[in-house]
Amino acid sequence: MSIVRRGTTEDAGEVLRLRQVMIDSLSGPDAGDTEWHVEGLPALRARPAEPDGDFAAFVVDHPERPGALALVAGTLDHRIGKAGNPRGIGGYVFSVATDPDARRRGYARVHGGTARLVP
């Protein structure tokens, strides 16, 4: 069984790698361009360290490669609260990337038009 967990600063390099996997799969003008990683990695390392920050990468550890990730997705979104969510914290999935050799294992699914992570 796979466990979805909130990514940590130690996961930043893998989160960035998987972001590039997603970009490359889209075959757009940025496919294959990794020069931005030099500037992006320090900024990404700082984000998960903010416990009340608005960014969270939710990850699944790769089942066969220790230290590698299989899946990454999401951010946190703070809004005015309401019944059922008085703190107003929600999520927004803006980037989902699964390592090519970990695909088709059910780590991420879409139900009723809403993406959610499934452990």
N, C-alpha and C positions, 0 to 999 in steps of 0.2 A: 504494500500500500504506500502510495506517495503522499508526502505531507507538503502542503502549501505553507510557506512561511514568509514573513516579511524579510526582505533582503537587508543586509547589513553593509557597512562600509567595506568589509572584506569581499563582498560580492561585486563590487563596482566594476572590476575588470571584466568579469563574466557577463554582467548586465550590458556593458558596452559591446562586448563581442556579439551577444545575441541581438542587440539593436542593429548591429551591422548585418547580421544574418537576415533580419527582416528587410532592411534597406536593399540588400543585394537581391533578395527574392523578388523585389518589385521592378528590378532592372531599369531603374530611372537614371537620371544623370549623376546621382551620387553613388551608384553601385560601384563597389570596389574601392572607393575613396576612403581611406582610413586616416588621413592626415589630421582630421578634426579630433581624433581620439586623444592626441597630446594635450589639447586644451580642455576637452570634454571630461577626461578622467578625473582630474582634481575636483572639478565642480560636482561631478556625480558622487565622488567619495564623501563630500561634505553634506549632501542632501539627506541620506538615510540617518546621519548622526543627529539630525534635528528631530527629537521625539515628538514635538507638536507641529512639525513642518507639514507642508502640503504635498510632499512627494513621498511615495512609498512604492518600491518595486516588490512585487509579490513573486516568489520564485519557487521552483521545484528543483531539488538537487538531482543531478543526473544519476540514474540508478547504477550505472556501470563505470563511471569515471569520478572518483572522489575529487572534490574541489571544483567540479564543473557543474553548470546548471543546465537543466533541460528546458525550462520555461521561465519567461519573465513577462510581467504585465502590470499596468496601472498607476494611478495616482489617487490621492485622497482629495476630496472636495469639501470645503467648509461652507455651509449655507446657514440661513436662519433656521432654527429648529422647528419641529412640528410634532404632533402626536405620533408616537411610534419611533421618532428620532429626535428627541428633545435637544440633543447636542448638535444636530444638523450636519453630521459627518456622513458623507457618501463617498462613492468611488467613481472613477472615470477610467475606462480602459482605452488608452490611446496607442498602445504598442504591445502587440503580442508576438513573441517569437519563440519557436520551439527548435531546439537543436535538431538538425536533420536526422541524426541517428536515434532520436528519441521520439519521433513523431508517431502518430496513430496508436497512442497508448491511453488516450482519454484524459490527459492532464488538463486540457482546457476544453470546455464545451459551451455551446450557446443554447439557452433554453428560453423559448418565448420571446426572442429578439433581444434578450438581455444577456450579456456575457457574464459568466461567473467562473471562478476557479473551483475546480472539483478535486478534493484530496483523493 
